[in-house]
Amino acid sequence: MNGIKPHTHEERTAVIDKLIPVIKSQLGDNLLGLASGGSFARGEDIDYSDLELVAFIKQPLKSDWEIRKIVDGLYIVVVADTKEGYISKYLDITDIWYASGGDKLKPIINEELINELNAYKPTDIEQKCLAQIEKRWHLFQEITAKTLNTLKLKNQDGLPIILSQMVKELLVILSYLNQTPYITLGKYITQAKQFSVKPEGTNTLFDLFTSGKYQDLSSLDRVTKTIFSSLESDLEQKGLRLYTNEL
């Protein structure tokens, strides 16, 4: 494979050292800070991990700027944003907060700024998280209905893909319900199993999904209905308006 090659943490560090003068040259005096994110920042990068950097700028750019390239089998991403823009996009409670809110940055330039961002806490978190659940409930309803149809039709070929989409939407809702973003994609289910607030049957579904045991369609049907009903009831008790009788 030419496009995917293993790299060590030290090799990624060397890539960053080469990128710093490039970033400084292109952003000039507008560069305020630089940080790594993702698995590299956590010290958890392994063979095929990519490299993600964020360049913080003083003023918004008049045109889009980023670096996205594959060099020697390593995918490299460098994006630019202001401090305020980064907070509003990734740290405040938005529709991607479940995936971005738990990311911690590792300082490269301007440690004080990066530490300030790592310490940021959104306000009104419970209210905003419930609003996100209400906003995307129709997505969970739709994919759950498709899952139940797939089970009814005994469509073994379609079930893995459709069930994976239902699990993904459930994971998103659980993140907001527990007011806790995920740390990394590969540990969504592991982290969700530890959440204190989740509908009845959640861990059973996760176990069936991760084991690939889709043959017991009646068990999947039963646990899917249990999760949906339990979650629906809990959210309505919290005052969420999930449905309307008006066309």
N, C-alpha and C positions, 0 to 999 in steps of 0.2 A: 504493500500500500504506500503510494507516494504522498497521498494527501492527508494521511493520518499516521503520525509517528510518535513514539513515546518520548517524553521529556521529563527531566528531574526538576525539582524545585529550584535547584541552583542554576539550571539552564534557563528557566523562566526569569530568574533574577537577572541573569546576564542579558536577556532580551530587554528587560525594563531599562537596564543601564544604557542600552543602545537607543531606546525609544526616547529617553528624557531629552537629549539635545534636539531631536526631531520635533518633539512637542513644543519645547521652548522656542524653537525657530519659527514654527508655524503660528503659535498663539502670541508670542512676543510679550509685551508688558501687560497684556490682558490676563496672563496666566496668574492665578492666585494660589492654587494648590494642586496636588496630584496624589491620587491614592489608588491602591489596588482593591479589588473586591472579589467576591466569590470564594472558591476553594483555596486559591493562592493566599488570599488575605487571612483565611482561617488556618493556614498551614496544613490543609487537608488535600492539596492537589496531588494527584497520582499520575500514572503514565500518560493518559490521554485527556487530561483536564485542559480546558482552554485558559486564556489569560485575559482578564477584564480589568481595565483601568478607567478611572474617571478624572478628567482634567477640570478643575474648577476655575471659572473665569470671573473677572470683575464685572464685565458688562456683556449682555447678550450679543451674540454674533449676528451680523446682518445676513449671513448665508449659513447653510448647514455645514457643520464640520465634524468629521469623525474619521477614525482609522479602522477599517475592517479588512483584514487580509489573512491568508493562510501562508505562513512562512515555515518551510521545512517541516510540514505536517502539523504545525501548531496554529490554532485559530486565535487571532489576536483582535481584541476590540478595545478601542479607546473612544469614549464619548466625552463631550464637553457640556458643562452646564454651570449656571450660577448657583450659589449656595441656596438662594430662595427657590430657584427652579427645581433643584434636586430634592429639596424638602417637600415641595408640593407634589412632585411626581411620584416619589418613592417612599417617603417617610410618613407623610400624612395619610389618613385613611381614604384610599382611593380603590378603584376596582382591581388594582394589581398589588395592593398592600400585602395581601396574604402571601405573595411570593417575594416582595421586595423589602418589606418592613423589617425583616430580621437580619438583613445583610449588614455586616460590620466591615468598615473600611480599614485598610492598613495604610498609615501615612507614608508618603514618599517625599512630598514637599508640603510644608506648612502643617506641621503636626498639630498645632493649636486648633486650626480650623477643622481638621479631620476628627479630632477628639470631641469637638463641640457637636459635630454632626452625629457621631456615634452615641452621644449622650442625649440626643433629641427625643422628646416624648410628645406624641400628638395629644391634643386636647379633646375633651368630650368623646373619648374613645368608645364607650359603650353605645352611645346614641348613634355615632357614625358607623359603627360596625353593624348594628341592627339595620340601619338604612341601606347598607350594602347588601345585606341578606334579602331584604324586601325587594331591592332593585333587581336582583338576579334570580329570585325564586322561580320565575317562569322557565329559566334554563334547566333548573333541577326537575321541575314538574315535567317538562317536555322529554328529557332523557330518561326519566324514571318510567314514563308511559311507554316509551320505545323499548325499554328493557323488558317491561311486562309483556308487551306484544311479541317480542322476540322469544321470550320464554313460552308463551302460549303456542307459538308456531313451531316450537322445538327447533329453532334455527341455530344449530350448533356452529355453523360457519360465521354467522353474524354476531353471535353472543359475545365473544371476547372483545371485539372493538366497541360495541355498544355499552357493554358493562364497564369497560375501562373509562368511557366518557361519563357514565353515571358516578363512578367512584371518584373521578376527578372533581365533578361538581359538588359532591358531598364533602370532599376534602376542603374545598374553598369555603363552603358554608361553615364547616366546623372551625376553620381558622377564625372567621369573624365572630362566630358564636362564643368562642373562648378568648376572643380579643388577643390572639397570639399569632403572629405570622410564622411561617415555616422558615427553617434555616437553609435547607437545600433540597432540591427536587427528589433526590434519591432517598430522603428520609421522611417524606411527607406522611406515609402511612405509619411508620414507627412513631413519629411525633404525635400523630392524631390519636393513636391508641392510648397515649398517656393523658389526653385531654380529660378534664373532669366533667365537662358538659358534652354529652353526645347522646343521640337517640338509642333506644333499645335495639340491640342486634348489630350495632356498628362493627364491633370487633369480629363478630361471626362473619359478616360480609367480607371484611378485610382478609380474614383467614381463608375463606373460600376463594377469593380473588387471587391472592398471592400464591396459593397452592395450585391454582389452575384446575380446581375440581369443579368443573362446570357440568358434570354429568348428572348430578342430582338437581334436576330442574325444579322439582317441587320445593326443595329447601331454599333455593335461590329466590323463587317466587315468594315464598313465605317471609323470608328475611327482608326482601325488598319492600314489601307492603308494610311490614312492621316498622321499618326505619322511616318510611315516608309518613305514615300515620302519626308516629311518635313525634317526629320533628315538626310536622304540621301543627300538632296540638300544642307543643311547647312554644312555638313561635307566636301562635295566635294568643296564647296566654300572656305573652310579653307585649301584646298590643299591636303586632304587625298586621297590616292589611294585605293579605296574600291574594285575595280574590275580589272580584266585583260581579255584581249581577247585571251590570249595565253593558250594553253593546257599544 
